[in-house]
Amino acid sequence: MNRIITTLFFVLVIGYTCSGQVIIEALPRWMFGIHLNYNFPQKPVSRLLDDGSTGYQVEFQYRVQYNKPFLAGGYYNEFTLSRHEIEYTQASGAGDINISEKANTRRIEMGLTAGFYPEINWLIQPYLQGRIGMAIFQSSSILKDSDTDENIERISEKTTIAPAYGLDIGFHVVPNIWYLRGDVRVGFTGNTSTSFLLLDEENAGTSGIPIDYFENHTSAGNWLKISAGISYMF
């Protein structure tokens, strides 16, 4: 009797475990992802930047062969390197206007991505993704009406471009609906040397034109990053 009960117990447990795991037979051809990134500056750019910064990345990939674990496509990400904002009142014939003038430097990266995504029927599935593209360092002055929150003018102050690259190790967290996945990554992004504007924080003032407190620097860039987001396969 005990042997029969034990056998039934193992049959039920093993049967339940197998039924709870989704068996992947035909892999979707497309994958879209969106991520929030936190970037930690490393040498040599860390001599110019002390703090990390947040940003985002979107990507769209295609499975290069049917039911194979290799995907390739394009990506776009950006984060802010420096910003400084000054508020003042500007007189006009129609009355005074409260102005908020902001200067900022953004790092924008776009290019091609490719990755190895083995579908191994685990709850947490590891993968490897590489990227190559170009990094655009863009500095702008933005004038906005503080009362209406309406943009008055945007002035491009400086734009430079450098080759960019990156590598991530990621983990898909696969729920019962396995094509919609949590996505966590660690890795790095970098670029070759180029010039860009950064805020001189020690001498930044509270009057005048914000971009006047930015200085030109030349450096390669490397950032360690952690990411969290969602990937959708279809």
N, C-alpha and C positions, 0 to 999 in steps of 0.2 A: 504493500500500500504506500509506504513512504517513498519507494522508488518511482511509483507512478506519479505521485504528487510532485516530486523533484523534477521529473521529466516534463511535466506540464508547465511547471514554473519557468524552466529554461526556454521552452518553446514560446511561451507568452512574452518573456522579456526580450528574447532575440527577435521575435516577430515584430514587437512594438518598436524596437530600436531601428530595425531595417525600414519599417514603414515611415518613421519620422525623418529619415534622411532622403532628400530629393536626389534621384539619380539622373544625371545630365546626359542626354543622348544626342541632341542636336543643339549646338551652341549658336546663339544669335550672332549676326554679322556686325552689328554696330554697338558702340558704347559711348555714352555721353557722361561727363563728370563735371562737377563743380565743387571747389574746395576753398576753404579759408586757410591762409598760411600765416605763420609767424616766423619772421626771418631774423637770425642772429648774425650781425656782421663779423667777419673773420679777417685776418691779415690778408692783404695790406690795407683794405678799406676801413678796418676797425680803428686805424689811427685817426680817421676823420669822423667816424660815426661811433658814438658810445652805446646808443640804445637800439634795441630791436624794433621792428615795425610790423604791422599787420597788412595783409593784402589778400588777393583772391586769384584763383586760376580757373579757367574753363578749358575743356578739351573735348575733341570729337575724334573717335578712332574707328577704324574698319578692320575686320578680321581678314587678313590677307589670303588665307586659304580656308576652305570650308572645314569646320570642326577642328582646326588647329589652334594652338594657344598663342599665336603671334598676332598682335594688333599694331596698326600704325595710323597716324593722322596728324592733326594740327592742334596747337594750344595757344593760349593767350593768358598772360598774368601781369599784374602790376602791384606796386606798393610805393608809398611815399617815403622819400629820404629826408626831406626838410620842409618845414613850412613856418611862415611868420605872418601874423595878421595885425593890422593897425586900423583903428576906427577913428573917423574924423567927420566934421560937418563941412559941407561944401555949399557956398551961397550960389543961388541961381535966380533968374527973373521970376520963376514960379514959386519961389520959396526955398528955404534951406533943405538940403538933402543929406541925410545921415549915411555916410559911406563906410562900408567895410571893405578894405583892400587887403587881399591875401596874396602872398607869393609862395609858390611851392615848387619843389623838384620831385618828379615822379620817375621811377624806373619801370618802364614798360618792356615786356619781353614777349616775343611771338616766334613761332617756327614750327618745326616738325618734331613729333614724338613717336616713339616705338617702344613696345613692351612685350614681355613674356608673361602670360597669364595662364598658368596651368590650372585646369579645373579638376581638383582632386577630391571633391565631395567632402570637404571639411567645413565646419562651421566658420573657421577663420582660414582664409586662403591667401597665401603669400604671393607676391608678384614683384617684378623688377621693371622699371621704366626709365628710359633715357630720353634726353631732349637735346636738340641743337637748333639754334636760331639766331636772333639778333636782339640786343638790349638797346633800348632807346631811352636816353636820359633827357627829359623834357622839363624845362623851367618856364613857368608862366606867372603873370600877374593877373589877378581876377578882381574886378571891381563890382561890388554888389550893393544895392540899396538895402540898408539894414531894416527899414520899416516894411518894405514889401517883399523882401527876400528875392528880388529880381536882379538877374545879372545885367550889368550895364556895359561892361567891356571885358574882353579877355585878350591879353597881350602875350605873345610868345617871346620870351627873353633869350632862350638858348636851347638848341637841340643837337645832340650828338648821338652817334650810333657805333656799337661795337659788337663783334661776334659773341654769342652767348652759348652756354652749355649747362647741363644738369643731369643728375641721376638720383632716383628715389627707390627705396625699398618700401613696399606698401603691403597692406593687409585688407582684404575684403572681408567684412563681417556679413555673413550670408544668412538672412532670415528664411522663413518658409517660402516666401515669394522670392526666389533666389536671384531674379534678374534685377531687383532693386536692392542695393547693397550699401551698407556703411563702408566708408573708405578712410583709412588712416595711413599716413606716410611719414617717413623721416628721410632726409637727403640733403642735397645742397644745390645751389644755383650759382653761376659765376659768369664773368665776362672778361675779355681782354682789356687792356688799358685804354682809357678815354678820358676826356675832360668833362666836368659838370660843375654846377653851382650848388654850394651848400651854405646853410645859414651859419654865420659867425655868432654863436650863441653868447659868447662872453661879451661882445660889443653890441648886441642887438638892442635897438632903441624902441621907443614908443611913439615916435613922431616921424614924419617924412614919408618916404616911399619904401615899402618893405623889401623890395628887391635890392635896394642899396646896401642892405646888411648881409647879402650873400657874397661869398667869395668863390673864385674859380679854383678848382683842384683837378689834378690829373692822377688817376690811380686805376689799377685793375680792381675788380670787385668779386668777393666771395661771401656767400651767406649760407650758413646752416639753416635748415628750415624744418618745421613740423607742420603737418597739414591734417585737417579733418574735413570730410565732406560726404557726398553721395555720388555713387555711380549707378547708371541705369543702362541695362543691356536690352536691345530689341532687334 
